[in-house]
Amino acid sequence: MKTIFKNIGPATLITAAFIGPGTVTICTIAGVTFGFELLWTLLLAIIATIFLQEMVMRIGIVSQSSLSEIIRQKTNPKAIKVILITLIISAITLGNSAYQAGNISGAVLGLETLHEPFYLSFDSLKVNLYPLIVGIVAMALFYAGNDRTLERILICVVLLMSLCFMVSTIVLKPSIKELLYGLFIPQVPKGSLLTVIGLIGTTVVPYNLFLHAHLSKKKWKNPKNLTHGIWDLIISVSIGGIISLSIMITAAGSNLTSIHDASDLAIGLEPLLGTHAKTLIGLGLFAAGLTSAMTAPLAAAFVTCHCFGWKNSLTSKPFRFVFLIVLAFGVIVSSLDFQLIQVIKFAQVANGVLLPIIVGMILIIINRSDLLGSYVNSRIQNLIGILILLLTTLLSLKSILSVFQFL
């Protein structure tokens, strides 16, 4: 057990990444609107995430290469390589810049739940100082040390987030029978299809695939360490699943009839938790926003450096430049409340196109014996991988069509 917990680390960042403001909000909406009926969707999404992240972790540890490096070095012909790298840069770097404002806004929403925001006024311009505070905290954590330091910090923040939402769930004392029914009996209530797709889509995140492969190869140098990586993955992502489930269960028991954002949970829980409701929900939202605000620029920096063959350590100038650009973009947009709808739409399209392509590339790479030897996929693993490919393709179509307002 001591060995297992000693090796916890890389997958914690995966959990920190997918439990962001978007996940908190969609889980809250699902709970308020459909009660426990969509809990099975989260269970399915967590299983798919574990399976997919295990493949990229195996690729990273066995080949000692990240996905970006393999695509850059091993993809032929050159035209396909250029197309893939362009898509990756667009979706991961530019896309994360667009979504970073949402991550920071989520952390700010948590702070605003705890205390009224502070503003600076310049003539007609009004600037919220909370995004700047979140940005400074994220930058300070980034400069605090190496990968291992960041892992430990994010482990603590994820545990804080878990504690906040799990306490709310325990206090509510939900029906065990209803919980089990919602978890293991798939149901698609009328009007819930897009929510089902959203719950899965917010958990299966494209940049996590790149981030996990890179972090795993840095932490473990021998295929014999795969067991450690699997335990790290199962424990960390399962904690993320418990957080998501807790948010949905809390929302389902909040007695709210409508909701605009996740902070409304505090209002719904006040009769039960009193003044502690705002503190718990505020801290949980802040932790969710901060972790995503850290991992999004980290992933963008790793991917950009790998795609161009630059040095990718946390102390290298190119890495820090990309990290700070993505972070600064999010802080500025969040502070001034810009509505960059076209940028966000572009990010959605890029991610929608990229996800099934990357899943397909992973299935090709994981079956290359010249890279992985005896660690290639089994037939059962390939079958499950194909099912996930079909799932991500459906998510891709939904994402693209919704942007063009066909859904």
VMD Tcl script that draws the C-alpha trace (Angstrom):
set ca {
  {0.00 0.00 0.00}
  {2.88 2.35 0.83}
  {4.39 1.66 -2.62}
  {1.07 2.37 -4.32}
  {0.63 5.76 -2.67}
  {4.28 6.62 -3.27}
  {3.63 6.23 -7.00}
  {0.47 8.33 -7.08}
  {1.10 11.37 -9.23}
  {0.70 11.75 -13.01}
  {-2.94 10.65 -13.15}
  {-3.80 13.18 -10.44}
  {-3.26 15.90 -13.04}
  {-5.70 14.07 -15.34}
  {-8.33 14.22 -12.59}
  {-7.44 17.85 -11.90}
  {-7.93 18.61 -15.58}
  {-11.31 17.04 -16.22}
  {-12.89 18.15 -12.91}
  {-13.15 21.77 -13.99}
  {-15.91 24.38 -13.95}
  {-17.53 22.77 -17.00}
  {-17.78 19.40 -15.28}
  {-19.10 20.95 -12.07}
  {-21.75 22.87 -14.03}
  {-22.93 20.00 -16.26}
  {-23.09 17.61 -13.29}
  {-25.08 20.19 -11.34}
  {-27.53 20.71 -14.20}
  {-27.88 16.93 -14.68}
  {-28.63 16.42 -10.98}
  {-31.13 19.27 -10.71}
  {-32.93 18.33 -13.95}
  {-32.84 14.51 -13.93}
  {-32.04 13.53 -10.33}
  {-30.13 10.22 -10.08}
  {-31.21 8.95 -13.51}
  {-27.98 9.88 -15.33}
  {-25.48 8.57 -12.77}
  {-24.76 5.61 -15.09}
  {-23.44 8.06 -17.70}
  {-20.67 9.21 -15.37}
  {-19.80 5.62 -14.49}
  {-19.49 4.80 -18.21}
  {-17.40 7.94 -18.84}
  {-14.99 7.11 -15.99}
  {-14.51 3.54 -17.25}
  {-13.85 4.82 -20.80}
  {-11.40 7.42 -19.46}
  {-9.47 4.84 -17.43}
  {-9.24 2.51 -20.42}
  {-8.11 5.23 -22.85}
  {-5.64 6.83 -20.42}
  {-4.16 3.37 -19.68}
  {-3.29 2.98 -23.35}
  {-1.48 6.33 -23.58}
  {0.25 5.66 -20.25}
  {1.48 2.32 -21.63}
  {2.69 4.02 -24.81}
  {4.60 6.62 -22.77}
  {6.25 4.16 -20.37}
  {7.16 1.42 -22.87}
  {8.23 3.61 -25.82}
  {9.58 6.46 -23.64}
  {7.98 8.87 -26.10}
  {4.99 11.19 -25.83}
  {2.14 11.07 -28.34}
  {3.31 14.34 -29.92}
  {6.85 12.97 -30.34}
  {5.61 9.76 -31.95}
  {3.34 11.67 -34.33}
  {6.17 14.07 -35.22}
  {8.85 11.40 -35.63}
  {6.98 8.28 -36.82}
  {4.11 9.58 -38.98}
  {4.33 9.29 -42.77}
  {3.73 10.69 -45.32}
  {4.79 14.22 -44.44}
  {1.50 15.78 -45.53}
  {-0.47 13.73 -42.98}
  {2.09 14.62 -40.30}
  {1.67 18.35 -41.03}
  {-2.14 18.06 -40.92}
  {-2.06 16.19 -37.60}
  {0.37 18.60 -35.97}
  {-1.69 21.58 -37.18}
  {-4.85 20.06 -35.71}
  {-3.08 19.26 -32.44}
  {-1.64 22.76 -32.07}
  {-5.03 24.29 -32.93}
  {-7.07 22.17 -30.54}
  {-4.67 21.87 -27.63}
  {-2.82 25.20 -27.59}
  {-5.31 27.64 -29.12}
  {-8.27 25.66 -27.77}
  {-6.89 25.63 -24.23}
  {-6.29 29.39 -24.48}
  {-9.96 29.87 -25.33}
  {-11.18 27.62 -22.52}
  {-8.69 29.00 -19.99}
  {-10.96 31.98 -19.45}
  {-13.70 29.56 -18.43}
  {-11.35 27.76 -16.03}
  {-10.33 30.99 -14.33}
  {-13.93 32.23 -14.32}
  {-14.89 29.02 -12.49}
  {-12.30 29.68 -9.78}
  {-13.48 33.30 -9.60}
  {-17.09 32.12 -9.22}
  {-15.99 30.08 -6.21}
  {-14.29 33.12 -4.67}
  {-17.34 35.29 -5.37}
  {-19.50 32.72 -3.60}
  {-17.32 33.27 -0.52}
  {-16.90 37.04 -0.79}
  {-17.97 39.95 -2.98}
  {-15.45 40.67 -5.78}
  {-13.04 43.59 -5.77}
  {-12.96 45.95 -8.77}
  {-10.63 48.56 -10.20}
  {-12.28 51.27 -12.30}
  {-10.58 53.11 -15.17}
  {-13.07 55.64 -16.54}
  {-15.75 53.40 -18.13}
  {-13.64 50.23 -17.77}
  {-14.31 48.01 -14.75}
  {-11.76 45.27 -13.98}
  {-12.47 42.36 -11.63}
  {-9.38 41.65 -9.49}
  {-10.28 38.03 -8.67}
  {-9.05 36.63 -12.04}
  {-5.72 38.38 -11.45}
  {-5.50 36.76 -8.00}
  {-6.24 33.33 -9.47}
  {-3.64 33.92 -12.20}
  {-1.00 34.94 -9.65}
  {-1.73 31.84 -7.54}
  {-1.48 29.59 -10.62}
  {1.77 31.24 -11.71}
  {3.24 30.96 -8.19}
  {2.40 27.25 -8.07}
  {3.98 26.77 -11.49}
  {7.23 28.46 -10.41}
  {7.19 26.63 -7.06}
  {9.14 23.64 -8.32}
  {9.30 20.60 -10.57}
  {6.70 18.14 -11.88}
  {6.61 16.28 -8.56}
  {5.94 19.50 -6.62}
  {3.04 20.35 -8.91}
  {1.68 16.82 -8.55}
  {1.70 17.10 -4.74}
  {0.08 20.54 -4.79}
  {-2.67 19.38 -7.14}
  {-3.22 16.23 -5.08}
  {-3.95 18.48 -2.09}
  {-6.32 20.70 -4.09}
  {-8.14 17.68 -5.56}
  {-8.52 16.23 -2.07}
  {-9.94 19.58 -0.90}
  {-12.41 19.52 -3.78}
  {-13.34 15.91 -2.97}
  {-13.89 16.75 0.68}
  {-16.16 19.72 -0.09}
  {-18.51 17.86 -2.39}
  {-18.43 14.54 -0.52}
  {-19.37 16.24 2.77}
  {-22.37 17.78 1.02}
  {-23.37 14.35 -0.32}
  {-23.01 12.59 3.04}
  {-25.07 15.26 4.82}
  {-27.87 14.79 2.28}
  {-28.11 11.03 3.08}
  {-29.36 9.95 -0.36}
  {-31.32 6.72 -0.86}
  {-28.87 3.85 -1.47}
  {-31.48 2.02 -3.56}
  {-31.98 5.04 -5.85}
  {-28.21 5.53 -6.13}
  {-27.60 1.92 -7.20}
  {-30.50 2.07 -9.64}
  {-29.15 5.28 -11.20}
  {-25.61 3.88 -11.43}
  {-26.33 0.49 -12.96}
  {-29.63 0.81 -14.85}
  {-29.09 2.99 -17.96}
  {-31.92 5.43 -18.59}
  {-32.28 8.26 -21.10}
  {-35.16 10.46 -19.88}
  {-36.90 12.69 -22.38}
  {-34.76 15.72 -23.19}
  {-31.61 14.28 -21.59}
  {-29.65 13.15 -24.67}
  {-27.48 16.27 -24.95}
  {-26.82 16.17 -21.20}
  {-25.70 12.52 -21.52}
  {-23.32 13.47 -24.33}
  {-22.10 16.47 -22.33}
  {-21.33 14.35 -19.25}
  {-19.23 11.96 -21.33}
  {-17.60 14.72 -23.36}
  {-16.48 16.70 -20.31}
  {-14.69 13.58 -18.93}
  {-12.96 12.27 -22.09}
  {-10.61 15.23 -22.71}
  {-8.23 15.31 -25.73}
  {-5.35 17.14 -24.05}
  {-5.34 14.67 -21.14}
  {-4.19 11.97 -23.57}
  {-1.09 13.99 -24.45}
  {-0.45 15.13 -20.89}
  {-0.65 11.63 -19.36}
  {1.69 10.00 -21.89}
  {4.32 12.67 -21.26}
  {4.07 12.63 -17.45}
  {4.12 8.82 -17.33}
  {7.30 8.50 -19.39}
  {9.02 11.05 -17.18}
  {8.04 9.27 -13.96}
  {8.57 5.64 -14.98}
  {11.43 4.42 -17.18}
  {10.76 0.67 -17.13}
  {7.75 -1.34 -18.41}
  {7.87 -3.20 -15.09}
  {6.44 -0.01 -13.56}
  {3.20 -0.35 -15.54}
  {1.48 -1.77 -12.47}
  {2.30 1.39 -10.52}
  {0.94 3.50 -13.36}
  {-2.29 1.48 -13.48}
  {-2.88 1.87 -9.74}
  {-2.13 5.59 -10.02}
  {-4.66 5.85 -12.86}
  {-7.41 3.81 -11.18}
  {-7.12 5.61 -7.83}
  {-6.85 9.14 -9.25}
  {-9.54 8.91 -11.93}
  {-11.86 7.02 -9.57}
  {-11.53 9.94 -7.12}
  {-12.48 12.23 -10.02}
  {-15.49 10.02 -10.69}
  {-16.52 10.17 -7.04}
  {-16.27 13.98 -7.15}
  {-18.48 14.13 -10.27}
  {-20.99 11.71 -8.76}
  {-21.02 13.70 -5.50}
  {-21.76 16.92 -7.37}
  {-24.66 15.31 -9.24}
  {-26.04 13.66 -6.09}
  {-25.73 16.94 -4.16}
  {-27.55 18.80 -6.93}
  {-30.28 16.14 -7.08}
  {-30.93 16.54 -3.35}
  {-30.76 20.33 -3.27}
  {-34.50 20.88 -3.96}
  {-33.67 23.39 -6.69}
  {-36.08 23.53 -9.64}
  {-33.83 25.52 -11.98}
  {-30.17 26.50 -12.06}
  {-28.01 29.00 -13.94}
  {-24.56 27.92 -12.74}
  {-22.94 25.69 -10.13}
  {-22.85 28.43 -7.47}
  {-26.65 28.16 -7.23}
  {-26.02 24.91 -5.34}
  {-25.13 26.98 -2.29}
  {-28.64 28.48 -2.30}
  {-30.24 25.05 -2.62}
  {-28.21 23.62 0.26}
  {-28.64 26.51 2.70}
  {-31.72 24.97 4.42}
  {-29.64 21.87 5.14}
  {-26.12 23.23 5.71}
  {-26.86 26.82 6.73}
  {-24.00 29.28 6.25}
  {-21.61 26.37 5.65}
  {-23.25 25.77 2.23}
  {-21.57 28.79 0.63}
  {-18.18 27.87 2.13}
  {-18.28 24.26 0.88}
  {-19.53 25.05 -2.63}
  {-17.26 28.10 -2.93}
  {-14.14 26.14 -1.96}
  {-15.12 23.29 -4.27}
  {-15.63 25.60 -7.25}
  {-12.38 27.45 -6.53}
  {-10.45 24.16 -6.39}
  {-12.06 22.92 -9.62}
  {-11.26 26.15 -11.46}
  {-7.70 26.38 -10.12}
  {-6.76 22.80 -11.03}
  {-8.04 23.21 -14.60}
  {-6.41 26.63 -14.83}
  {-3.10 24.91 -13.99}
  {-3.37 21.83 -16.19}
  {-4.68 23.53 -19.36}
  {-1.57 25.73 -19.88}
  {0.68 22.85 -18.75}
  {-0.79 20.59 -21.43}
  {-0.56 23.36 -24.04}
  {3.11 23.91 -23.19}
  {4.00 20.20 -23.28}
  {2.23 19.61 -26.59}
  {3.64 22.72 -28.30}
  {7.20 21.93 -27.24}
  {6.90 18.30 -28.37}
  {5.35 19.24 -31.72}
  {8.20 21.63 -32.52}
  {10.94 19.55 -30.89}
  {11.70 22.19 -28.24}
  {13.00 21.47 -24.76}
  {9.98 20.71 -22.59}
  {11.13 21.02 -18.98}
  {9.26 23.34 -16.64}
  {12.31 25.60 -16.50}
  {12.86 25.95 -20.27}
  {12.08 29.33 -21.83}
  {9.78 28.00 -24.62}
  {7.78 25.97 -22.09}
  {7.35 28.90 -19.70}
  {6.49 31.23 -22.58}
  {3.60 29.03 -23.80}
  {2.37 28.42 -20.23}
  {2.32 32.14 -19.38}
  {0.69 33.13 -22.68}
  {-2.21 30.71 -22.15}
  {-2.54 31.73 -18.50}
  {-2.40 35.46 -19.28}
  {-4.99 35.09 -22.04}
  {-7.41 33.48 -19.61}
  {-6.80 36.13 -16.93}
  {-7.33 39.05 -19.32}
  {-10.48 37.63 -20.91}
  {-11.95 36.71 -17.52}
  {-11.10 40.10 -15.99}
  {-12.63 42.16 -18.78}
  {-15.54 39.77 -19.42}
  {-14.89 39.57 -23.16}
  {-17.32 37.42 -25.16}
  {-14.96 35.61 -27.54}
  {-17.68 33.38 -28.96}
  {-15.94 32.78 -32.29}
  {-12.70 31.72 -30.58}
  {-14.55 29.29 -28.33}
  {-16.50 27.93 -31.30}
  {-13.22 27.35 -33.12}
  {-11.88 25.52 -30.07}
  {-14.98 23.30 -29.96}
  {-14.67 22.41 -33.65}
  {-10.93 21.73 -33.33}
  {-11.41 19.50 -30.28}
  {-14.37 17.77 -31.93}
  {-12.32 16.94 -35.00}
  {-9.22 16.01 -33.02}
  {-10.68 13.61 -30.43}
  {-11.66 10.68 -32.72}
  {-8.54 11.20 -34.84}
  {-6.34 10.96 -31.75}
  {-8.24 7.91 -30.46}
  {-7.72 6.31 -33.88}
  {-4.00 7.21 -33.78}
  {-3.71 5.74 -30.28}
  {-5.22 2.45 -31.48}
  {-2.72 2.35 -34.35}
  {0.27 3.20 -32.13}
  {-0.73 0.79 -29.32}
  {-0.71 -2.07 -31.83}
  {2.77 -1.31 -33.24}
  {5.08 -4.07 -32.05}
  {8.13 -2.10 -33.26}
  {7.33 0.51 -30.58}
  {5.72 -1.59 -27.83}
  {6.92 -5.16 -28.37}
  {4.79 -7.54 -26.33}
  {2.88 -4.67 -24.71}
  {0.53 -4.17 -27.67}
  {-3.23 -4.39 -27.18}
  {-5.03 -7.71 -26.82}
  {-8.09 -8.46 -28.97}
  {-10.44 -7.56 -26.13}
  {-8.60 -4.28 -25.54}
  {-8.86 -3.47 -29.26}
  {-12.58 -4.25 -29.26}
  {-13.16 -1.91 -26.31}
  {-10.93 0.67 -28.03}
  {-13.06 0.51 -31.18}
  {-16.22 1.04 -29.11}
  {-14.59 4.10 -27.51}
  {-13.63 5.32 -31.01}
  {-17.28 5.10 -32.06}
  {-18.29 6.95 -28.87}
  {-15.77 9.76 -29.44}
  {-16.88 10.05 -33.07}
  {-20.47 10.60 -31.92}
  {-19.22 13.21 -29.43}
  {-17.25 14.86 -32.22}
  {-20.28 15.09 -34.48}
  {-22.37 16.51 -31.64}
  {-19.70 19.11 -30.84}
  {-19.34 20.24 -34.46}
  {-23.06 20.24 -35.23}
  {-23.90 22.14 -32.04}
  {-21.42 24.86 -32.97}
  {-23.17 25.29 -36.32}
  {-26.51 25.29 -34.44}
  {-27.86 22.12 -35.98}
  {-28.53 20.80 -32.42}
}
mol new
graphics top color blue
foreach p $ca { graphics top sphere $p radius 0.5 }
foreach p [lrange $ca 0 end-1] q [lrange $ca 1 end] { graphics top cylinder $p $q radius 0.2 }
display resetview
